[in-house]
């Protein structure tokens, strides 16, 4: 049984706007239901962690509704990471390597694995982890656990 977060109506509207903009507070501030400009909205979300927590709950609910399980999301991220390493895609087109994106995807994969195991991992740890193991090995370890 999960505990549902109880927040004010205004904060709920902000969390809903964040969901629709995928966390982009500048875009969320343009919604009629959000009575803040971008700067005051950023400050409010920083001062009220319950807003971000509610946004995360809404996001998780949406992902479950779309049946995107953690393993599926990791697989999607691993495919994107392969593309970021460069090479040739399925249609024979050359892909230029994008090391920065590969590292960011490694962080996201590590975060998803940590989420699946219920532990936290820092960005620095994710970079270290990605330099030691590739996404396929990480995914296999996650699936074996």
Secondary structure, DSSP 8 states (H G I E B T S, - for coil): --------HHHHHHHHHHHHTTT-HHHHTTSTT--S-HHHHHHHHHH-HHHHHHHHHHHHHHHHHTT--HHHHHHHHHHHHHHHT-EE-TTS-EE---HHHHHHHHHHHHHHHHHHHT----HHHHHHHHHHS-HHHHHHHHHH-
